[in-house]
Amino acid sequence: MKPVFVMVKCELGKAYEVADRAVETIEQVSEIYSTSGQYDLLIKAYLDNDQDTGHFVNDQLQTLPGVRDTFTIITFKAFS
């Protein structure tokens, strides 16, 4: 499994609805945090090693109602 972080900008007033829908409908989503600044949500997802990150973001996250923009962060190594 590989972790992927996606920052999500939502339509005004829709962040909680986007977060609820993502948690309920996307099994790869592990955690969602509300954030301050340019983006409204930070989504942590675990993808299978052979799963395409671009397709996941494009097909699963960007199509959620209320999503305006995304910024994907791909990780290399986790430090404990």
C-alpha positions as CSV (number, residue, x, y, z in Angstrom):
1,M,0.0,0.0,0.0
2,K,1.2,3.5,-0.8
3,P,-0.1,6.6,1.0
4,V,-1.2,9.6,-1.0
5,F,-2.2,13.0,0.4
6,V,-4.6,15.2,-1.5
7,M,-5.4,18.8,-0.6
8,V,-8.9,19.7,-1.7
9,K,-10.4,23.2,-2.3
10,C,-14.2,23.1,-2.0
11,E,-17.0,25.3,-3.1
12,L,-17.9,27.8,-0.4
13,G,-19.8,26.1,2.4
14,K,-19.3,22.6,1.1
15,A,-16.2,21.3,2.9
16,Y,-18.1,19.2,5.5
17,E,-20.3,17.7,2.8
18,V,-17.3,16.8,0.7
19,A,-15.5,15.2,3.7
20,D,-18.6,13.2,4.7
21,R,-19.2,11.9,1.1
22,A,-15.5,11.0,0.7
23,V,-15.4,9.0,3.9
24,E,-18.7,7.3,3.1
25,T,-18.0,6.4,-0.5
26,I,-14.3,6.0,-1.1
27,E,-12.8,3.0,0.6
28,Q,-9.2,4.0,0.1
29,V,-9.7,7.2,2.2
30,S,-8.1,6.7,5.6
31,E,-8.3,10.2,7.2
32,I,-9.6,13.6,6.4
33,Y,-8.6,16.9,8.1
34,S,-10.1,20.3,7.8
35,T,-7.3,22.8,7.2
36,S,-6.8,26.6,7.1
37,G,-5.2,28.4,4.1
38,Q,-5.6,27.9,0.4
39,Y,-7.2,24.4,0.7
40,D,-10.1,23.3,2.9
41,L,-9.4,19.6,3.3
42,L,-6.4,17.3,3.5
43,I,-7.3,13.7,2.5
44,K,-5.0,10.8,3.3
45,A,-5.6,7.7,1.2
46,Y,-3.9,4.3,0.9
47,L,-3.7,2.9,-2.6
48,D,-2.6,-0.5,-3.8
49,N,0.9,-0.4,-5.2
50,D,-0.4,-1.1,-8.7
51,Q,-3.2,1.5,-8.5
52,D,-2.7,4.6,-10.6
53,T,-2.7,7.7,-8.4
54,G,-3.8,10.0,-11.3
55,H,-6.9,7.9,-12.0
56,F,-7.7,7.7,-8.3
57,V,-7.6,11.5,-7.9
58,N,-9.3,12.2,-11.2
59,D,-12.0,9.5,-11.0
60,Q,-12.7,9.3,-7.3
61,L,-11.9,12.7,-5.7
62,Q,-12.3,15.4,-8.3
63,T,-15.7,14.1,-9.3
64,L,-17.1,14.5,-5.7
65,P,-19.8,17.2,-5.7
66,G,-18.5,20.4,-4.2
67,V,-14.8,19.9,-5.1
68,R,-13.3,22.8,-7.0
69,D,-9.5,22.0,-7.1
70,T,-7.0,19.4,-5.8
71,F,-3.3,19.3,-5.1
72,T,-1.7,15.9,-4.8
73,I,1.3,15.1,-2.6
74,I,3.0,11.8,-3.3
75,T,5.2,10.4,-0.6
76,F,8.5,8.6,-0.8
77,K,9.4,7.3,2.7
78,A,7.8,7.3,6.1
79,F,9.9,8.1,9.1
80,S,9.0,6.9,12.6
